[in-house]
Amino acid sequence: MPNNHHENVVANVDIGVRFFKSAVTTSGYVPFHWHNSIELVCVFQGKLVFNLNGQTYEIGPRQFMVVSSSVIHSVTNDPNVALVLQVPLPYLAAYCRHPEELVFTVEANQPVAYQQIVADFIQLDRLNHDQPAGYLFDFGATVLDLLKLVVTHFAHRGATTNELTSNLKELMVYINANYTTSLSTQRLADQFGYNPSYLSRMFKEQVGLTLTDYVYKVRLNNFYQDLLVTTIPIGTLFKKHGLTNVNMARTLFSQMYNCLPKQARQAYQRTHQTRP
């Protein structure tokens, strides 16, 4: 079964990290997934809401978030501009032993280190955009300064994965592959050898959503992707993505994307229409 929730990070900077600016013009939702890297995100416009370990963390302009490797997380966004730095574990292992054990807790209670990290993000963006002669020396030095601050001020040692986390990942991959079918808690419990009540409680504690809500979010996210790039009738798309209760689907869609499906499609088409 393909692991559609695990994202392999491919470096796009020659020193061995991935860095890019993300500019998103619509509200959205990225379902639960995990990386084989440490992910750092700094927002400059708009808002992002991270959900990990059953908790939600909201970041706005000039705030940042760090997600440990292999940690299951989702992201909800308003229109935003953010800078993203993804650091593969082998890169960090040259400077820090066992980086897979690092657990990050970002709080603004160390303002000097916090603001310097934001300044480092700005410097990375400038260097990546301008690429002056020898810029990779400065880019690499800035990455190391940023990582040193993050590791020394906002990290501690702990286990980021365990048997329960591994089971949750298998469950999420199964839901992702079969979301268009009927996925009751009883069916999922039978599939993975759990008592239904225990599965529901465990999932809510670890993820912060009920199992039913998570299935709906996966369906709605896939529906949303189709909605924007096709002209298939909305009613047909609801059925295609397993959203049989249309009234509930419309209500949940509105809560996730702050508009109705028809409005989302029209707004996307206006923004992306081909100009003569």
C-alpha positions in Angstrom: 0.0 0.0 0.0 1.5 3.4 -0.9 2.3 5.6 2.0 0.7 8.7 0.8 1.0 10.5 4.2 4.8 10.3 4.5 6.6 13.1 2.7 10.2 12.5 1.6 12.1 15.8 1.6 14.2 16.4 -1.5 16.8 19.1 -1.0 16.6 22.1 -3.4 19.6 24.0 -2.0 23.1 22.5 -2.8 24.1 22.4 0.9 21.5 19.7 1.4 18.3 21.3 2.8 15.0 22.4 1.3 13.9 26.0 1.5 11.1 27.8 -0.2 8.6 30.6 0.1 4.9 29.5 0.1 2.3 32.0 -1.0 -1.2 30.6 -0.7 -4.2 32.7 -1.8 -7.0 30.5 -0.5 -8.0 28.9 2.8 -7.0 25.3 3.0 -6.2 22.1 4.9 -3.3 19.7 4.7 -4.4 16.4 6.2 -2.2 14.6 8.8 1.2 13.5 7.4 4.8 13.3 8.6 8.3 14.0 7.3 11.7 12.3 7.5 13.1 15.7 8.4 12.7 18.6 10.8 10.3 21.2 9.4 10.5 24.9 10.4 7.8 27.3 9.2 7.8 31.1 9.7 4.7 33.1 8.7 4.9 36.6 7.4 1.3 37.2 6.3 -1.9 35.4 7.3 -2.2 32.5 9.7 -1.4 28.8 10.0 -2.8 26.4 12.6 -0.8 23.2 13.3 -2.4 20.2 14.9 0.1 17.7 16.5 0.1 15.5 19.5 -3.6 16.3 20.1 -2.9 20.0 20.5 -3.4 23.0 18.2 -0.8 25.7 17.7 -1.6 28.9 15.8 1.1 31.1 14.3 0.7 34.5 12.7 3.0 37.1 11.2 6.7 36.9 12.4 6.0 33.7 14.3 7.4 30.3 13.6 6.7 26.6 14.3 9.1 23.6 14.4 7.8 20.1 13.8 10.0 17.2 14.9 10.8 14.4 12.4 8.2 11.6 12.1 5.6 13.6 14.1 2.1 13.3 12.7 0.6 16.7 12.1 -1.9 18.6 10.0 -2.1 22.2 8.9 -5.1 24.5 8.4 -4.4 27.8 6.7 -5.9 31.2 5.9 -4.4 33.0 2.8 -0.8 33.4 3.8 2.9 33.9 2.9 5.3 31.7 4.8 8.9 30.5 4.6 9.6 26.8 5.0 12.9 25.2 5.9 13.1 21.4 5.9 16.3 19.8 7.3 16.9 16.1 6.7 18.2 14.2 9.8 21.5 13.3 8.2 22.3 17.0 7.7 21.7 17.8 11.4 23.4 14.7 12.6 26.8 16.2 11.6 26.2 18.8 14.3 23.9 17.1 16.8 23.8 13.5 18.0 20.6 11.6 17.4 18.5 14.4 15.9 15.6 11.9 15.6 15.3 12.2 19.4 14.8 16.0 19.4 11.3 17.2 20.5 10.6 20.9 19.8 8.4 23.2 21.9 8.2 26.7 20.6 7.3 29.4 23.1 8.0 33.1 22.8 9.5 33.2 26.3 13.0 33.6 25.0 12.5 36.8 23.0 16.2 37.3 21.9 16.6 33.8 20.5 13.0 33.9 19.0 13.5 37.2 17.2 17.0 36.1 15.9 15.4 33.0 14.4 12.8 35.1 12.6 15.7 37.4 11.4 17.5 34.3 10.1 14.5 33.3 8.1 14.4 36.7 6.5 18.1 36.5 5.7 17.6 33.0 4.1 14.8 34.4 1.9 17.0 37.3 0.8 20.0 35.1 0.0 17.9 32.6 -1.8 16.2 35.3 -3.9 19.3 37.4 -4.8 21.9 34.6 -4.9 25.0 36.9 -4.8 28.4 35.5 -5.5 29.3 32.9 -3.0 25.8 33.1 -1.4 25.9 29.4 -0.4 28.5 30.2 2.2 26.2 32.8 3.8 23.2 30.6 3.3 24.8 27.6 5.0 26.1 29.8 7.9 22.6 31.3 8.4 21.0 27.8 8.4 23.4 26.6 11.1 22.8 29.7 13.2 19.1 29.2 13.0 19.4 25.5 13.8 21.7 26.1 16.7 19.2 28.6 18.2 16.3 26.2 17.7 18.1 23.2 19.2 19.7 25.0 22.2 16.6 27.1 23.1 13.5 25.1 22.0 14.4 21.4 22.0 14.6 18.6 24.5 15.3 14.9 24.2 12.4 12.5 23.9 10.8 9.8 21.8 9.0 11.2 18.8 7.7 7.8 17.7 6.4 4.7 19.5 4.3 1.6 18.7 1.1 3.6 19.1 2.3 6.2 16.7 3.3 3.6 14.1 -0.2 2.0 14.4 -1.8 5.4 13.9 0.2 6.0 10.8 -0.9 2.7 9.4 -4.5 3.6 10.2 -4.2 7.0 8.5 -2.6 5.5 5.4 -5.4 3.0 5.2 -8.0 5.8 5.5 -6.3 7.8 2.8 -6.4 4.9 0.4 -10.0 3.9 1.1 -11.7 7.2 2.1 -14.4 6.9 -0.7 -15.7 3.7 0.9 -17.8 3.3 4.1 -15.4 3.7 7.0 -17.2 3.1 10.2 -15.4 3.0 13.5 -16.4 -0.6 13.8 -15.0 -1.5 10.4 -11.7 0.3 11.1 -11.5 -1.4 14.5 -12.0 -4.8 13.0 -9.4 -4.1 10.3 -6.7 -3.1 12.8 -7.6 -5.5 15.7 -8.9 -2.9 18.2 -11.9 -2.6 20.4 -14.0 0.2 18.7 -14.3 2.2 22.0 -10.6 2.0 22.6 -9.8 3.0 19.0 -12.0 6.0 19.2 -10.6 7.2 22.5 -7.0 6.5 21.5 -7.4 8.3 18.2 -9.0 11.4 19.8 -6.3 11.6 22.5 -3.4 11.3 20.0 -4.8 13.3 17.1 -7.2 15.8 18.7 -10.0 14.8 16.3 -12.6 12.0 16.5 -12.1 9.3 14.0 -15.3 10.2 12.2 -14.2 13.9 11.9 -10.8 12.8 10.5 -12.4 10.6 7.8 -14.6 13.6 6.8 -11.6 15.9 6.6 -9.8 13.5 4.3 -12.8 13.3 2.1 -13.4 17.0 2.0 -9.7 17.7 1.2 -9.8 15.4 -1.8 -13.1 16.8 -2.8 -11.7 20.3 -2.6 -8.7 19.5 -4.8 -11.1 18.1 -7.5 -13.4 21.0 -7.1 -10.8 23.6 -8.1 -9.3 21.9 -11.1 -12.3 20.2 -12.8 -15.8 21.3 -14.0 -17.4 18.1 -12.7 -20.8 19.0 -11.2 -20.5 19.5 -7.4 -23.2 16.9 -6.6 -21.2 14.3 -8.6 -18.0 15.2 -6.8 -19.7 14.7 -3.4 -20.6 11.1 -4.4 -17.1 10.5 -5.9 -15.4 11.3 -2.7 -17.7 9.4 -0.3 -19.7 12.4 0.9 -23.1 10.9 0.9 -24.7 13.3 3.4 -24.6 16.4 1.2 -26.0 18.8 3.9 -23.4 17.8 6.4 -20.7 17.9 3.7 -21.6 21.5 2.8 -21.6 22.6 6.4 -18.2 21.0 7.2 -16.8 22.4 3.9 -17.9 25.9 4.9 -16.3 25.5 8.3 -13.0 24.3 6.8 -12.7 26.7 3.8 -14.9 29.7 4.9 -17.1 29.5 1.9 -19.5 27.1 0.0 -18.1 24.8 -2.7 -19.6 26.8 -5.6 -18.0 30.0 -4.2 -14.6 28.2 -3.8 -14.7 27.1 -7.4 -15.7 30.5 -8.7 -13.0 32.3 -6.7 -10.3 29.8 -7.9 -11.4 30.2 -11.6 -11.3 34.0 -11.3 -7.8 33.9 -9.8 -6.4 31.4 -12.3 -8.2 32.3 -15.5 -6.0 32.6 -18.6 -5.5 36.2 -19.6 -5.1 37.1 -23.3 
